[in-house]
Amino acid sequence: MATITQPAEARPFEHLVLDFLAYLEFERGLSRNTLEAYRSDLLQFGRFIDARGTTAVAASSADLGDFLADLAQGNGRPAASPATIHRKAACLRSFYRHLRREGILDGDPAATISGPRRGRRLPKVLSRGEIAKLLEQPTGTTPTALRDAALLELMYACGLRASEAIGIEVGDVDLEDGVLRARGKGSKERVVPVGRKAVEAVRRYLERGRPVLVRGRSVPQLFLNFRGEALTRQGLYKIVRRHAVSAGLG
């Protein structure tokens, strides 16, 4: 017996939301917290368009824009922050892409919407004293402590970007001549000198830290996580952040 699909315009908004959340959970593996935030955002949007006498399927780009503008203005409620509006705009764009992907909509009213521009924070430039304090934080002789010391010394001695630091391979470091081959965007390479303290930190890590982390496996990257895998950008940020907080800089 064939299943009769209910027309999209006749399906309750809540059903469309549940289908979307199921897609996010099982196809994209999003966390429960993220799913709950998306659910809350969409139900709030649903109440807004319902008050306008329209539906999610019939909503226009103007309706979506008015919803975000209403959040920003507050209109008797506390005005939403730019970060919150950005999240809700991202949620709407994802929701309407899903409706189009499922053949429920031909067009995409969310394609042109955007949240308010967020002010960008200027990066904090550390003084010599602050850098020295940060570099002092990794202590001890555990494999991860040796790694952190080598990573921080190398990054600050050579002025490495995060992508360059995690991309360094063991063969890129010449400890005898004190030079490093770093790979930047577009596979561009540059050779930079490595200071004495950084050379010593990397040597200690190579001798007593990395062999423990790599566990006999063949991994070309210099810096590894505790599982013996190449350090990721997120992992690097966590290391730097942790030591910055310890140094009183976070």
C-alpha positions in Angstrom: 0.0 0.0 0.0 1.5 3.3 -1.1 2.1 6.0 1.5 0.4 9.3 0.8 2.7 12.2 1.6 0.8 15.1 3.2 1.3 18.4 1.3 3.9 20.6 2.9 1.5 23.5 3.3 -0.8 21.2 5.3 1.8 19.8 7.6 2.0 21.5 11.0 5.1 23.7 11.5 6.1 21.5 14.4 6.3 18.4 12.1 8.6 20.3 9.8 10.8 21.3 12.7 10.9 17.7 14.0 11.9 16.4 10.6 14.7 19.0 10.4 16.0 18.2 13.9 16.0 14.5 13.1 18.1 15.2 10.0 20.6 17.3 12.1 20.8 14.5 14.8 21.1 11.4 12.6 22.8 12.8 9.4 25.0 15.5 10.9 25.4 14.2 14.5 24.8 17.5 16.2 24.7 17.5 20.0 21.6 17.6 22.1 22.4 21.1 23.3 22.6 22.4 19.7 19.4 20.6 18.7 17.6 22.1 21.7 18.8 25.6 20.8 17.7 25.1 17.2 14.3 23.9 18.3 13.8 26.9 20.6 14.9 29.3 17.8 12.5 27.8 15.3 9.5 27.7 17.7 10.1 31.3 18.5 10.1 32.0 14.7 7.0 29.9 14.3 5.1 32.1 16.9 6.3 35.2 15.1 5.0 34.2 11.6 1.8 32.7 13.1 1.0 36.1 14.6 1.5 37.5 11.1 -1.1 35.1 9.7 1.4 33.2 7.5 3.3 29.9 7.6 6.9 28.8 7.4 6.4 27.5 3.9 4.7 30.7 2.7 7.1 33.1 4.6 9.1 35.6 2.5 12.6 37.0 2.9 10.9 40.1 4.3 9.2 38.1 7.0 12.5 36.5 8.1 14.2 39.9 8.0 11.5 41.4 10.1 11.8 38.5 12.7 15.5 39.2 13.1 14.9 43.0 13.3 12.2 42.5 15.9 14.8 40.5 18.0 17.3 43.2 17.7 14.9 46.0 18.6 13.3 44.2 21.5 10.0 45.9 21.2 9.1 45.7 24.9 11.5 42.8 25.6 15.2 42.8 26.2 17.0 43.2 22.8 18.8 40.1 21.7 22.6 40.3 21.4 24.3 40.3 18.0 25.7 36.8 18.7 22.2 35.5 19.5 20.7 37.0 16.3 23.6 35.5 14.3 22.8 32.1 15.7 19.1 32.4 14.9 19.9 33.6 11.4 22.1 30.6 10.9 19.4 28.3 12.2 16.9 29.8 9.7 19.3 29.4 6.8 19.9 25.8 7.7 16.2 25.1 8.2 15.2 26.5 4.8 18.0 24.7 3.0 16.6 21.5 4.5 13.1 22.4 3.2 14.4 23.0 -0.2 16.6 19.9 -0.2 13.5 17.8 0.7 11.5 19.3 -2.2 9.1 21.1 0.1 10.2 24.5 -1.2 11.4 25.6 -4.7 13.0 28.8 -3.5 14.9 29.8 -0.3 13.7 32.9 1.5 16.6 32.6 3.9 19.3 32.8 1.3 19.7 36.5 1.5 19.2 37.1 5.3 22.1 37.9 7.6 22.4 38.9 11.2 23.8 42.3 12.3 27.5 42.7 11.9 29.4 41.8 15.1 32.1 44.0 16.3 35.5 42.4 15.9 37.8 42.3 18.9 41.3 43.5 18.2 43.8 40.7 18.9 45.7 41.2 22.1 49.4 41.9 21.6 51.4 40.4 24.4 54.3 42.3 25.9 57.7 40.7 26.3 57.0 40.1 29.9 53.7 38.4 29.2 55.2 36.2 26.5 57.9 35.2 29.0 55.3 34.4 31.6 53.3 32.3 29.1 56.4 30.3 28.0 57.2 29.5 31.7 53.9 27.7 32.2 54.5 24.2 30.8 56.5 22.6 33.6 57.4 19.0 34.3 58.7 16.1 32.3 55.5 14.4 31.2 55.2 13.9 27.4 52.4 16.5 27.2 54.4 19.1 29.2 57.4 18.6 27.0 55.2 19.0 24.0 53.5 22.1 25.2 56.9 23.7 26.0 58.3 22.9 22.6 55.1 24.1 20.9 54.9 27.4 22.6 58.7 28.1 22.3 58.6 27.3 18.6 55.5 29.3 17.9 56.7 32.4 19.5 60.4 32.1 18.4 59.4 31.6 14.8 56.2 33.7 14.7 54.1 30.7 13.5 50.4 30.7 12.7 48.3 28.0 14.1 48.0 26.2 10.7 51.8 26.3 10.3 52.4 25.0 13.8 50.1 21.9 13.5 51.5 21.2 10.0 55.1 20.9 11.0 56.5 17.5 10.3 59.5 16.0 12.2 61.7 16.4 9.1 60.9 20.1 8.9 63.0 20.9 11.9 66.8 21.0 11.6 68.1 21.2 15.1 71.7 21.2 14.1 71.4 24.3 11.9 68.6 25.8 14.0 66.1 26.3 11.1 62.5 25.3 10.5 60.6 24.8 7.3 57.0 26.1 7.8 54.2 25.6 5.4 51.6 28.4 5.0 48.5 29.0 3.0 48.6 27.7 -0.6 51.4 25.3 0.3 53.8 28.2 0.4 57.0 27.4 2.4 59.3 29.6 4.3 62.5 28.8 6.2 62.8 30.5 9.5 65.6 30.5 12.2 64.9 28.8 15.5 66.3 30.3 18.7 68.4 28.3 21.1 65.7 27.9 23.8 63.2 26.6 21.2 65.8 24.2 19.8 66.4 22.8 23.3 62.7 22.5 24.0 62.1 20.6 20.7 65.0 18.4 21.3 63.7 17.4 24.8 60.3 16.7 23.3 61.7 14.6 20.5 63.8 12.6 22.9 61.5 12.0 25.8 58.0 13.2 24.9 57.0 12.4 21.4 58.2 8.7 21.4 55.8 8.1 24.3 52.9 9.9 22.5 53.4 8.3 19.1 53.5 4.7 20.5 55.5 3.3 17.7 53.2 4.4 15.0 54.2 6.3 11.9 52.8 9.8 12.2 54.8 12.6 10.3 53.5 15.6 12.3 55.8 16.9 15.0 53.1 17.8 17.5 50.7 15.0 18.7 47.8 14.8 21.1 47.6 12.3 23.9 46.2 9.7 21.6 49.3 9.9 19.4 47.4 11.6 16.5 48.4 14.9 14.8 47.4 17.9 16.9 44.5 19.8 15.5 43.9 23.5 15.4 41.3 23.1 18.2 43.7 21.2 20.3 46.4 23.8 19.8 44.0 26.6 20.9 43.1 24.6 24.0 46.8 24.2 24.9 47.5 27.9 24.4 44.4 29.0 26.2 45.1 26.7 29.2 48.6 28.1 29.7 47.4 31.7 29.1 44.9 31.3 32.0 47.6 29.8 34.2 49.8 32.8 33.4 46.9 35.2 34.3 46.6 36.3 30.7 43.2 34.7 29.9 
